[in-house]
Amino acid sequence: MYKKSFSIVFLLIYWLIDCGSDIYGQKVVFIDKSSEQKIDVLIGGKLITSYFWPENVYKPVLYPVYTTTGTEITRGFPLRPRAGERNDHIHQVGIWLNYGNVNGFDFWGNGSTGKKSPNGGEVKHLAIDKMKGGKKEGLLAISAAWLDPSGKELMTEKTEYHFIPKESGYIIDRITSLTATGGTIAMKDTKEGMFAIRVARQLELPSKENAALLDASLKPGTERASENRGVTGNYLSSEGVTGEAVWSTRAKWMELTGAIGNENISVVICDHPKNPGYPTYWHARGYGLFSANPLGASDFTQGKQVMNFSVQAGQTVTFRYRVVVISGKFLNPDEINALAKDFETRY
């Protein structure tokens, strides 16, 4: 009887160790909804985002993005607008990576008028290469093509998304390799890039702007951005810069903190030492655009420095970025530095 009880206890402990991640809601699961042009990503049975490639956005995005409690941290407009939001910069959707000057074509601003731009480049989703869930990490690998307005391929893209559960949140690591298949590719200086999130209204920084916000009918109404109703956001860089002063500065990481309702939220983007232009410049704006741009040196230094990056024909460049989403608290610099160091050593 003693041996039997011991065996049962041993098996229970083993099961707890082996499956504990599931018990505490940490397993990463992918749901293939390719017929709807998306792959849902769940942690602990809760939707945290979807890899989404709608035709009218002209690039694949992660959208919408939620905390593990179910609070949406990305702006709804233009795909699912919400009252109280801004309706500017229609091309800024979810989390994405592209650039505003690739051989003279504008990938960043394509769709800014609500339709495909005459000079707009498109990042076209091609295939899901791998989709593997897990208790500690999930991997989604995709293929895409960077096309000029005529449909000519300029670059091929291979991207891996690593979804990593953490206490009170999760990490998304994006590793994107771009290969120049259409000859040498010039990515000249512009502030319009590169890895970005457009966040919910509550995570914007307080503003003096007179811009009209959407009303209950989802049309510009009487409420103005300057009223700052529910607006709670603030930036902090790895160099100690805060607020809107972070724009055009260089830093290893940037944290955006704020509250949606009673929920404190930290959203962090980490640069990687292997990236071109490290540490990156930040095209981080008070109105909700949170972007790392390693290639826009001229715009960010008033012409004192010039990047004018290029990829030689047949060569490949890789960009690595980490996003951290934490609910219930604000991360401190020591915690972020540890996450950034882990990112540096992992890839």
BELPE-V862667 format. One record per pair of residues at least 6 apart in sequence whose C-alpha atoms are under 8 Angstrom apart, sorted by sequence separation. I is the first residue (numbers start at 1). GAP is how many residues later the second one is. If there is no record, write none. Layout:
BEGIN
i->I gap->GAP
i->I gap->GAP
END
This chain:
BEGIN
i->21 gap->6
i->32 gap->6
i->33 gap->6
i->41 gap->6
i->42 gap->6
i->53 gap->6
i->54 gap->6
i->66 gap->6
i->67 gap->6
i->75 gap->6
i->76 gap->6
i->100 gap->6
i->101 gap->6
i->110 gap->6
i->111 gap->6
i->132 gap->6
i->133 gap->6
i->147 gap->6
i->148 gap->6
i->164 gap->6
i->165 gap->6
i->213 gap->6
i->214 gap->6
i->215 gap->6
i->235 gap->6
i->236 gap->6
i->258 gap->6
i->259 gap->6
i->272 gap->6
i->273 gap->6
i->283 gap->6
i->284 gap->6
i->297 gap->6
i->298 gap->6
i->311 gap->6
i->32 gap->7
i->33 gap->7
i->40 gap->7
i->41 gap->7
i->42 gap->7
i->53 gap->7
i->65 gap->7
i->66 gap->7
i->99 gap->7
i->100 gap->7
i->101 gap->7
i->110 gap->7
i->131 gap->7
i->132 gap->7
i->146 gap->7
i->147 gap->7
i->163 gap->7
i->164 gap->7
i->213 gap->7
i->214 gap->7
i->215 gap->7
i->235 gap->7
i->236 gap->7
i->257 gap->7
i->258 gap->7
i->271 gap->7
i->272 gap->7
i->283 gap->7
i->284 gap->7
i->298 gap->7
i->31 gap->8
i->32 gap->8
i->41 gap->8
i->52 gap->8
i->53 gap->8
i->64 gap->8
i->65 gap->8
i->66 gap->8
i->77 gap->8
i->99 gap->8
i->100 gap->8
i->109 gap->8
i->131 gap->8
i->132 gap->8
i->145 gap->8
i->146 gap->8
i->147 gap->8
i->163 gap->8
i->164 gap->8
i->212 gap->8
i->213 gap->8
i->215 gap->8
i->234 gap->8
i->235 gap->8
i->257 gap->8
i->258 gap->8
i->271 gap->8
i->282 gap->8
i->283 gap->8
i->284 gap->8
i->297 gap->8
i->298 gap->8
i->30 gap->9
i->31 gap->9
i->40 gap->9
i->41 gap->9
i->51 gap->9
i->52 gap->9
i->64 gap->9
i->65 gap->9
i->76 gap->9
i->77 gap->9
i->78 gap->9
i->98 gap->9
i->99 gap->9
i->100 gap->9
i->110 gap->9
i->111 gap->9
i->130 gap->9
i->131 gap->9
i->145 gap->9
i->146 gap->9
i->162 gap->9
i->163 gap->9
i->212 gap->9
i->213 gap->9
i->214 gap->9
i->234 gap->9
i->235 gap->9
i->237 gap->9
i->257 gap->9
i->271 gap->9
i->282 gap->9
i->283 gap->9
i->297 gap->9
i->298 gap->9
i->30 gap->10
i->31 gap->10
i->40 gap->10
i->41 gap->10
i->51 gap->10
i->52 gap->10
i->64 gap->10
i->75 gap->10
i->77 gap->10
i->98 gap->10
i->110 gap->10
i->130 gap->10
i->131 gap->10
i->145 gap->10
i->146 gap->10
i->162 gap->10
i->163 gap->10
i->212 gap->10
i->213 gap->10
i->234 gap->10
i->236 gap->10
i->256 gap->10
i->257 gap->10
i->282 gap->10
i->283 gap->10
i->296 gap->10
i->297 gap->10
i->30 gap->11
i->31 gap->11
i->39 gap->11
i->40 gap->11
i->51 gap->11
i->52 gap->11
i->63 gap->11
i->64 gap->11
i->109 gap->11
i->110 gap->11
i->129 gap->11
i->130 gap->11
i->145 gap->11
i->146 gap->11
i->161 gap->11
i->162 gap->11
i->212 gap->11
i->213 gap->11
i->235 gap->11
i->255 gap->11
i->256 gap->11
i->281 gap->11
i->282 gap->11
i->296 gap->11
i->29 gap->12
i->30 gap->12
i->38 gap->12
i->39 gap->12
i->50 gap->12
i->51 gap->12
i->64 gap->12
i->78 gap->12
i->110 gap->12
i->128 gap->12
i->129 gap->12
i->130 gap->12
i->144 gap->12
i->145 gap->12
i->161 gap->12
i->162 gap->12
i->212 gap->12
i->213 gap->12
i->239 gap->12
i->255 gap->12
i->256 gap->12
i->280 gap->12
i->281 gap->12
i->282 gap->12
i->295 gap->12
i->28 gap->13
i->29 gap->13
i->38 gap->13
i->39 gap->13
i->49 gap->13
i->50 gap->13
i->77 gap->13
i->106 gap->13
i->107 gap->13
i->128 gap->13
i->129 gap->13
i->143 gap->13
i->144 gap->13
i->160 gap->13
i->161 gap->13
i->211 gap->13
i->212 gap->13
i->238 gap->13
i->239 gap->13
i->255 gap->13
i->280 gap->13
i->281 gap->13
i->295 gap->13
i->28 gap->14
i->29 gap->14
i->38 gap->14
i->49 gap->14
i->50 gap->14
i->105 gap->14
i->106 gap->14
i->107 gap->14
i->128 gap->14
i->129 gap->14
i->143 gap->14
i->144 gap->14
i->160 gap->14
i->161 gap->14
i->210 gap->14
i->211 gap->14
i->237 gap->14
i->238 gap->14
i->254 gap->14
i->255 gap->14
i->280 gap->14
i->281 gap->14
i->295 gap->14
i->27 gap->15
i->28 gap->15
i->37 gap->15
i->38 gap->15
i->49 gap->15
i->50 gap->15
i->78 gap->15
i->105 gap->15
i->106 gap->15
i->107 gap->15
i->127 gap->15
i->128 gap->15
i->143 gap->15
i->159 gap->15
i->160 gap->15
i->209 gap->15
i->210 gap->15
i->211 gap->15
i->237 gap->15
i->238 gap->15
i->253 gap->15
i->254 gap->15
i->279 gap->15
i->280 gap->15
i->281 gap->15
i->27 gap->16
i->28 gap->16
i->29 gap->16
i->37 gap->16
i->48 gap->16
i->49 gap->16
i->77 gap->16
i->105 gap->16
i->107 gap->16
i->126 gap->16
i->127 gap->16
i->142 gap->16
i->143 gap->16
i->159 gap->16
i->160 gap->16
i->209 gap->16
i->210 gap->16
i->237 gap->16
i->238 gap->16
i->253 gap->16
i->254 gap->16
i->278 gap->16
i->281 gap->16
i->26 gap->17
i->27 gap->17
i->37 gap->17
i->48 gap->17
i->49 gap->17
i->91 gap->17
i->125 gap->17
i->126 gap->17
i->127 gap->17
i->141 gap->17
i->142 gap->17
i->159 gap->17
i->208 gap->17
i->209 gap->17
i->237 gap->17
i->253 gap->17
i->277 gap->17
i->25 gap->18
i->26 gap->18
i->27 gap->18
i->48 gap->18
i->75 gap->18
i->91 gap->18
i->125 gap->18
i->126 gap->18
i->141 gap->18
i->142 gap->18
i->158 gap->18
i->159 gap->18
i->207 gap->18
i->208 gap->18
i->236 gap->18
i->237 gap->18
i->252 gap->18
i->253 gap->18
i->276 gap->18
i->277 gap->18
i->25 gap->19
i->47 gap->19
i->48 gap->19
i->74 gap->19
i->75 gap->19
i->91 gap->19
i->125 gap->19
i->126 gap->19
i->141 gap->19
i->157 gap->19
i->158 gap->19
i->207 gap->19
i->208 gap->19
i->235 gap->19
i->236 gap->19
i->252 gap->19
i->276 gap->19
i->281 gap->19
i->24 gap->20
i->25 gap->20
i->48 gap->20
i->74 gap->20
i->91 gap->20
i->124 gap->20
i->125 gap->20
i->140 gap->20
i->141 gap->20
i->157 gap->20
i->158 gap->20
i->206 gap->20
i->207 gap->20
i->235 gap->20
i->236 gap->20
i->252 gap->20
i->47 gap->21
i->90 gap->21
i->91 gap->21
i->123 gap->21
i->124 gap->21
i->139 gap->21
i->140 gap->21
i->157 gap->21
i->207 gap->21
i->235 gap->21
i->271 gap->21
i->322 gap->21
i->22 gap->22
i->46 gap->22
i->48 gap->22
i->90 gap->22
i->123 gap->22
i->124 gap->22
i->139 gap->22
i->140 gap->22
i->156 gap->22
i->157 gap->22
i->206 gap->22
i->234 gap->22
i->235 gap->22
i->47 gap->23
i->89 gap->23
i->90 gap->23
i->91 gap->23
i->122 gap->23
i->123 gap->23
i->124 gap->23
i->139 gap->23
i->155 gap->23
i->156 gap->23
i->233 gap->23
i->234 gap->23
i->269 gap->23
i->46 gap->24
i->90 gap->24
i->122 gap->24
i->123 gap->24
i->138 gap->24
i->139 gap->24
i->155 gap->24
i->156 gap->24
i->233 gap->24
i->234 gap->24
i->43 gap->25
i->98 gap->25
i->121 gap->25
i->122 gap->25
i->137 gap->25
i->138 gap->25
i->155 gap->25
i->156 gap->25
i->206 gap->25
i->232 gap->25
i->233 gap->25
i->121 gap->26
i->122 gap->26
i->137 gap->26
i->138 gap->26
i->154 gap->26
i->155 gap->26
i->205 gap->26
i->206 gap->26
i->232 gap->26
i->233 gap->26
i->252 gap->26
i->121 gap->27
i->122 gap->27
i->137 gap->27
i->154 gap->27
i->155 gap->27
i->204 gap->27
i->205 gap->27
i->206 gap->27
i->231 gap->27
i->232 gap->27
i->252 gap->27
i->120 gap->28
i->121 gap->28
i->136 gap->28
i->137 gap->28
i->153 gap->28
i->154 gap->28
i->202 gap->28
i->203 gap->28
i->204 gap->28
i->205 gap->28
i->251 gap->28
i->252 gap->28
i->65 gap->29
i->119 gap->29
i->120 gap->29
i->136 gap->29
i->153 gap->29
i->154 gap->29
i->201 gap->29
i->202 gap->29
i->203 gap->29
i->204 gap->29
i->205 gap->29
i->250 gap->29
i->251 gap->29
i->63 gap->30
i->64 gap->30
i->119 gap->30
i->152 gap->30
i->201 gap->30
i->202 gap->30
i->203 gap->30
i->204 gap->30
i->230 gap->30
i->250 gap->30
i->251 gap->30
i->63 gap->31
i->118 gap->31
i->154 gap->31
i->202 gap->31
i->203 gap->31
i->250 gap->31
i->251 gap->31
i->61 gap->32
i->62 gap->32
i->63 gap->32
i->249 gap->32
i->250 gap->32
i->61 gap->33
i->62 gap->33
i->248 gap->33
i->249 gap->33
i->57 gap->34
i->61 gap->34
i->62 gap->34
i->247 gap->34
i->248 gap->34
i->61 gap->35
i->247 gap->35
i->248 gap->35
i->57 gap->36
i->60 gap->36
i->246 gap->36
i->247 gap->36
i->248 gap->36
i->59 gap->37
i->247 gap->37
i->205 gap->38
i->246 gap->38
i->247 gap->38
i->205 gap->39
i->244 gap->40
i->244 gap->41
i->244 gap->42
i->105 gap->43
i->243 gap->43
i->275 gap->43
i->276 gap->43
i->105 gap->44
i->275 gap->44
i->274 gap->45
i->275 gap->45
i->274 gap->46
i->272 gap->48
i->271 gap->49
i->272 gap->49
i->271 gap->50
i->249 gap->51
i->270 gap->51
i->271 gap->51
i->58 gap->52
i->248 gap->52
i->269 gap->52
i->270 gap->52
i->58 gap->53
i->203 gap->53
i->248 gap->53
i->269 gap->53
i->270 gap->53
i->57 gap->54
i->203 gap->54
i->268 gap->54
i->269 gap->54
i->56 gap->55
i->203 gap->55
i->268 gap->55
i->269 gap->55
i->202 gap->56
i->203 gap->56
i->267 gap->56
i->268 gap->56
i->202 gap->57
i->203 gap->57
i->267 gap->57
i->268 gap->57
i->58 gap->58
i->202 gap->58
i->266 gap->58
i->267 gap->58
i->56 gap->59
i->266 gap->59
i->267 gap->59
i->56 gap->60
i->265 gap->60
i->266 gap->60
i->265 gap->61
i->266 gap->61
i->265 gap->62
i->58 gap->63
i->59 gap->63
i->60 gap->63
i->264 gap->63
i->265 gap->63
i->266 gap->63
i->58 gap->64
i->59 gap->64
i->60 gap->64
i->263 gap->64
i->264 gap->64
i->265 gap->64
i->266 gap->64
i->58 gap->65
i->59 gap->65
i->60 gap->65
i->263 gap->65
i->264 gap->65
i->265 gap->65
i->266 gap->65
i->58 gap->66
i->59 gap->66
i->264 gap->66
i->268 gap->68
i->272 gap->68
i->271 gap->69
i->270 gap->70
i->53 gap->71
i->272 gap->71
i->273 gap->71
i->53 gap->72
i->272 gap->72
i->257 gap->73
i->207 gap->79
i->206 gap->80
i->207 gap->80
i->205 gap->81
i->103 gap->82
i->104 gap->82
i->204 gap->82
i->205 gap->82
i->102 gap->83
i->103 gap->83
i->104 gap->83
i->109 gap->83
i->204 gap->83
i->205 gap->83
i->102 gap->84
i->103 gap->84
i->104 gap->84
i->108 gap->84
i->204 gap->84
i->101 gap->85
i->102 gap->85
i->103 gap->85
i->108 gap->85
i->203 gap->85
i->101 gap->86
i->102 gap->86
i->108 gap->86
i->101 gap->87
i->201 gap->87
i->253 gap->87
i->99 gap->88
i->101 gap->88
i->200 gap->88
i->101 gap->89
i->199 gap->89
i->100 gap->90
i->193 gap->90
i->198 gap->90
i->199 gap->90
i->100 gap->91
i->101 gap->91
i->192 gap->91
i->198 gap->91
i->199 gap->91
i->100 gap->92
i->191 gap->92
i->197 gap->92
i->198 gap->92
i->99 gap->93
i->100 gap->93
i->196 gap->93
i->197 gap->93
i->99 gap->94
i->100 gap->94
i->196 gap->94
i->197 gap->94
i->98 gap->95
i->99 gap->95
i->196 gap->95
i->238 gap->95
i->97 gap->96
i->98 gap->96
i->195 gap->96
i->196 gap->96
i->97 gap->97
i->98 gap->97
i->194 gap->97
i->195 gap->97
i->96 gap->98
i->97 gap->98
i->193 gap->98
i->194 gap->98
i->195 gap->98
i->96 gap->99
i->97 gap->99
i->193 gap->99
i->194 gap->99
i->68 gap->100
i->95 gap->100
i->96 gap->100
i->193 gap->100
i->194 gap->100
i->30 gap->101
i->68 gap->101
i->95 gap->101
i->96 gap->101
i->192 gap->101
i->30 gap->102
i->67 gap->102
i->68 gap->102
i->95 gap->102
i->191 gap->102
i->193 gap->102
i->29 gap->103
i->30 gap->103
i->94 gap->103
i->95 gap->103
i->193 gap->103
i->29 gap->104
i->93 gap->104
i->94 gap->104
i->191 gap->104
i->192 gap->104
i->28 gap->105
i->29 gap->105
i->92 gap->105
i->93 gap->105
i->94 gap->105
i->190 gap->105
i->191 gap->105
i->27 gap->106
i->28 gap->106
i->92 gap->106
i->189 gap->106
i->190 gap->106
i->191 gap->106
i->27 gap->107
i->28 gap->107
i->188 gap->107
i->189 gap->107
i->190 gap->107
i->27 gap->108
i->28 gap->108
i->187 gap->108
i->188 gap->108
i->189 gap->108
i->190 gap->108
i->191 gap->108
i->26 gap->109
i->27 gap->109
i->28 gap->109
i->29 gap->109
i->189 gap->109
i->190 gap->109
i->191 gap->109
i->26 gap->110
i->27 gap->110
i->28 gap->110
i->189 gap->110
i->22 gap->113
i->21 gap->114
i->21 gap->115
i->85 gap->115
i->86 gap->115
i->19 gap->116
i->85 gap->116
i->84 gap->117
i->189 gap->117
i->189 gap->118
i->188 gap->119
i->189 gap->119
i->188 gap->120
i->189 gap->120
i->187 gap->121
i->188 gap->121
i->43 gap->122
i->186 gap->122
i->187 gap->122
i->188 gap->122
i->74 gap->123
i->75 gap->123
i->186 gap->123
i->187 gap->123
i->74 gap->124
i->75 gap->124
i->76 gap->124
i->186 gap->124
i->74 gap->125
i->75 gap->125
i->86 gap->125
i->185 gap->125
i->186 gap->125
i->73 gap->126
i->74 gap->126
i->75 gap->126
i->86 gap->126
i->87 gap->126
i->184 gap->126
i->185 gap->126
i->195 gap->126
i->73 gap->127
i->86 gap->127
i->87 gap->127
i->184 gap->127
i->185 gap->127
i->72 gap->128
i->85 gap->128
i->86 gap->128
i->184 gap->128
i->185 gap->128
i->84 gap->129
i->85 gap->129
i->183 gap->129
i->184 gap->129
i->73 gap->130
i->83 gap->130
i->84 gap->130
i->183 gap->130
i->184 gap->130
i->83 gap->131
i->84 gap->131
i->180 gap->131
i->182 gap->131
i->183 gap->131
i->82 gap->132
i->83 gap->132
i->179 gap->132
i->180 gap->132
i->181 gap->132
i->83 gap->133
i->87 gap->133
i->180 gap->133
i->181 gap->133
i->82 gap->134
i->83 gap->134
i->180 gap->134
i->28 gap->135
i->83 gap->135
i->179 gap->135
i->180 gap->135
i->28 gap->136
i->82 gap->136
i->179 gap->136
i->180 gap->136
i->28 gap->137
i->81 gap->137
i->179 gap->137
i->27 gap->138
i->178 gap->138
i->179 gap->138
i->26 gap->139
i->84 gap->139
i->86 gap->139
i->177 gap->139
i->178 gap->139
i->26 gap->140
i->177 gap->140
i->178 gap->140
i->177 gap->141
i->176 gap->142
i->177 gap->142
i->175 gap->143
i->176 gap->143
i->175 gap->144
i->176 gap->144
i->175 gap->145
i->174 gap->146
i->175 gap->146
i->173 gap->147
i->174 gap->147
i->173 gap->148
i->174 gap->148
i->173 gap->149
i->172 gap->150
i->173 gap->150
i->171 gap->151
i->172 gap->151
i->171 gap->152
i->172 gap->152
i->171 gap->153
i->170 gap->154
i->171 gap->154
i->169 gap->155
i->170 gap->155
i->169 gap->156
i->170 gap->156
i->169 gap->157
i->168 gap->158
i->169 gap->158
i->167 gap->159
i->168 gap->159
i->168 gap->160
i->71 gap->189
i->92 gap->197
i->67 gap->258
i->69 gap->258
i->67 gap->259
i->68 gap->259
i->67 gap->260
END
